[in-house]
Amino acid sequence: MIRFFQAVFILFYISVSASAQISGFVKDKSTGKAITGAEVFINNSSFRTLTSKDGSFALAGLEPGFVDL
């Protein structure tokens, strides 16, 4: 039984450690001010978020690779 839990933990660790994250800021090009509440999303997926007060965002739990924002 202990071996079973060890195997499950190892698989969980591998799946968690194999995820990627995208983070950044959304700012107005002309003024450089942060844009609050802008929606940032990955095309053709359910991954989406809104920017915070300082214009920052983070999308976590992604598969490593290339995406279109």
DAWOVEN-V657467 format. One record per pair of residues at least 6 apart in sequence whose C-alpha atoms are under 6 Angstrom apart, sorted by sequence separation. I is the first residue (numbers start at 0). J is the second residue. If there is no record, write none. Layout:
i = [I;I]
j = [J;J]
This chain:
i = [26;40;50;26;40;26;39;25;39;38;39;38;37;36;37;36;35;35;35;35;33;34;33;42;41;41;40;25;24;24;23;23;22;22;21;21;20;20;19;18;19;18;19;18;19]
j = [32;46;56;33;47;34;47;34;48;48;49;49;49;49;50;50;50;51;52;54;53;54;54;67;67;68;68;54;54;55;55;56;56;57;57;58;58;59;60;60;61;61;62;62;63]
